Amino acid sequence: MNEITLVLEVKSMLRRQGFDVWIFGGWAEELRGISRMRNHGDIDLLMRDEDFNLLDEYVSSHPELETIPQKTYSHKRAFYYKGVMIEVFLISQTPQGLFTKFFDHFKYSWPQHTFDELYLHEGKVLHVVSTSALFQYRNTYALVKKARKKTKSLLFKIRKRLYKYSA
């Protein structure tokens, strides 16, 4: 069951292993008071790192974590934990700022203060993405969807050409 206790458990499990993960998506919006309480189908996290190498290694070495290959992209990894899908989005940090490269071609710039606001929940400090980052992402989500559609179209064309040449 996807409740706040599971969100905290997953976040703590990954942070104990050294992953710089922050609560994102619907759970972050609810905790920040941007959206009202509701059922959540997954748990979204942002991870500040250069790549997914260590996370991939960690997930593959823990049988309680089940990789979701269909959700493996340059910008995202996903796995099941206790029957709930956990999606981890990669954020890289350069001197120019924070960014995610969605589908290998759409560079999305995050606000400088994405990771600056800690959140207090029932006496515990939580790492929840900033309100400004949540609003900005929601306001530009159409661009991310467009990048996804472009990627699917390119993959279809590549598969079509490969089939043509292999026949």
N, C-alpha and C positions, 0 to 999 in steps of 0.2 A: 504494500500500500504506500502511495506517494504522499507522505506527510512531512511536515517541517523537521521532524526528528530524523527522517531518512536523509533529507537534504543536508542537515548538519553532520550526520554520520559520514556521508560520502565526502563532503568537503573536508572534514577532519582527517579521514583516512588518507586522502590525497595530500593534504598539507603536511601530515606527519612524515610522508615519504619525500618531502621537499618540493612538491609541486605548488607553484604560486597560483592557486585557483581561487576564483571569486564567483559568488552566486550571481547569476545573470538570468535573463528571460523572465518568464511569468512569475517565478518565485521572488526574484529581485523586485519586480514591479509591485507585487503584493506587499512585501516587507517594507518597501519605501512608501507605500500608501498611494501609488499611482493607479493601481487597479484594486478592485474589491476581491475578497476571498472567493476562491473557486477551486474546483478540482483541477489537478495538473496531470497531464499525460506523461511528462518527462521532467528531467532536471537539467537545466542548462548551466554550464560553467564557462567562464573565460579563464584561460591559462596564459600567463605571461612567460614566454620562452622562445627559443630560436627555432625549435622543431618539435616533433612528437616522438623522437627516438626513445627517450627514457619512459615516456608514458606507454608507448607501444610495448616496450619490454616488460614494464610493470603489469599491464593488463594481461599480456599473454602468459605471465608466470603465476597468475592467481586464478585458480579454477572457479572461484565464486564470481569472477568477472567474465562475461561472455561478449567477445568482440562482435560488432555488427558490421560486416564487410561492406554492405551496401551504403553505409554512412561514412566511409573512409575517403576523405578528400584532403587536399593540401592544407585546408584551413580548419578541418574538423575531424574528430574521432568520436565514435559512439560505442557504448557497451551497455549490457544489461547488468544490473546489480539488484538482487532480490526482486526480480521481475519488472524493474522499472528501467526505462531507457535513460542513460546519462549521456548527454552530448557536451563535448568539450571543444570550445572554439579557441584557436591559437591567436594570440596577439604578440607581435614582435615589437621590440622597442629599439629605435635608432636615435641618433642625435636629433633627427628631424621630427621625431614623435612616435606615437603608437599607431600601428596599422595591422590590418588583417588582409591577406591576399585571397579573396574568395575565388574558388574555381580556377586558380592559377592566372587569372587575368584582370580581376577587378580589385583594385587596391582601395580599401576602405580605411579612412583615417579616423581614429578615435579621439575624443577630447583629451587634452592633457590631464585632466582631473579624473579620469576613468577609475583610477585605483586609489584616490585620495580620501574617500569618505568611508570610515568604518561605521558600523551600525550596531547599536546595542539592542539585544533581544533577550528579555528575561534575565538580565544581568550578565549576559555573555556578549563579548565583542564578536561580531560577525564580519566577514569580508564580503560585502555586498557592493556590486558595481554602483558607481555614482548615479544619481538621478539624472544629471545632464547626459551621461552616456546612454542611459536607457531611453530618454526622450529622443536623442539624436538618432539612435539606431532605429527606433520605431518610425521616425519621420523619413528615413532613407531606405527602409526595408524594400521598397519597390525596386530600387537599384540592385540590391542583392538578388532579388527574384529574377530580374532581367539577366543578370550574369549567369544564374543557374540555367535559365532557359537557353541562353546562347551556348553554354557548355553542352547541354543535352543535344542541341541541334548539330554542333560540331562532331560530337561522338557518333550521332546517327550517320552523318556524311562519311566519316572515317570508316565505320563498319560497312556501309554500303560499298565504298570503294574496295575495301579488303575482300568483301564477298565477290565483287565483280572480278577481281584479279585472281582469286583462288578458284573460281569456277571454270 
